[in-house]
């Protein structure tokens, strides 16, 4: 199957389990248009980046990518109560070095993905790659005049959206959930995997994964299957810990970290309701459907570890559970903290010595960012210009620029505005008092607690003036910057040449603190332009994200890096804090 065929493929999904067979069919899209191919394909793309496609067209750069339809039922853990959902994969021949995956959405069981979500995935997978985060790639994005109906916010207001296909590229798309098809009946749902009891298939799948994608482990433990499987699980644990540490360091929130969305290679996979932090908030939830905050930013390491526990359970008896759990306990936290702190030291320009006190310095920085509502990406980027000399005349200017990255009163009031009608909140609180058992069954305890925090925070903000807020923010930052300068002094002591140390410090910080990330409002600008038939903004944003660490002086006024900001025509840099309207954006 050529890449061209995969563009038009459509899975006729059913709600029944089909054993030992695959139902796979094609459906043509009306007037498809290629939004953008990527140079990761084997040959240069055609001269015209946007072109109509006909059913008789061909893709010369895709001829080496053969595909094999493969449609397993993946048993995944998503939002409690956990449920079983179908997943569709297209694997490829390993000889061309990459695999092409055609993505299917299953919320309407029609196998169609839409323009909005496709552009987000296309841009974000490439953004993550250029940030240096382990990820699948996006080979191309093709939209059409075919439409499907979608209820974007699940609020009873569906609309027609263009059918679109994203081609994912990776060595494999096997996930943790792929091994859960053998699981026994779940204690909560009573459901079992479609291949329960088929250990012979589990053995085949495990042999395939290790021999194909971890050949060094296969070679080192060819005579001992248990040790081979243990080494495999250890490596998956390390890669997963490394991946989520990278997420935390760039402020990335995945949104739906179920076992089906965890790659067996430690890659970021399945870009859905993701988001990058704007104002730093450890409890930020990017997915509006995540009412309990299960996949909040600060919980991502914990959830990834939990998913590894589920993988360990799914691998038994080929890997004894006690051995898998011991490996997980030994490796995950240590590997996560090691890589996280290494990355954070580079983000802070600590290039000479590693000190135990660095952990407290990072923790205090994040606390200060939270207290002041500082922009995550821009604050780290700004720290490279911190004047290290004690009496530097540039300190006042630096502090002024830092204050600009802190949230204004208006931004904070928008961020903490109550989400529930006061009467509804009052009724829920009365129910919690009068019938706590029923209240607990409703599963809204976390949401109500979060709403009460918003109400309390909103009350405090109403009594706060802008001058008081700025004074408070300056005090918080003055305390942390004093500790930061003291730590930089210790780092300088280990360097022979102060000028060379400063140059290296700035170089390392610029290489680890991006100026551009795919903020939701940037993606939304590209989506709205594309929905009008203008794909130039998608390509412009992609070009920006391909060089996220760009820090030349003229970048802020480069037309590649700006958006029109309202009716006054002012230009807002894509490296600036998001506009106020971005707070209204919602992804699910």
Secondary structure, DSSP 8 states (H G I E B T S, - for coil): --HHHHHHEE----SS--TT----EE---TT-EEEEE-TTSSS---S-SS-B--TT---GGGTT--EEEE--------SSS-------EEEE-GGGS-EEEE----SSSS--EEHHHHHHHHHHHHHHHHHT--B-EEEEEEEEEEEEEE-TTSSS--EEEEEEEEEEEES---BGGGGGGG----TTT----TTTT-HHHHHHHHHHHHHHH-HHHHHHTTT-HHHHHHHHHHHHHHHHHHHHHHHHHHTEE-S---GGGBBTTS-B---SS-EE-SB--TT----TT-TT-TT-GGGHHHHHHHHHHHHHHHHTTTS-HHHHHHHHHHHHHHHHHHHHHHHHHHHTT--S---TTHHHHHHHHHHHHHHHT-BHHHHHHHGGG---STT-TTHHHHHHHHHHTS--HHHHHHHT---S-HHHHHHHHHHHHH-HHHHHHTT-HHHHHHHHHHHHHHHHHHT--HHHHHHHHHHHHHHHHHHHHHHHHHHHHT-S-HHHHHHHHHHHHHHHS-S----HHHHHHHHHHHHTT--HHHHHHHHHHTTTT---GGGGG-GGGEEEETTTTEEEETTS---GGGGG----
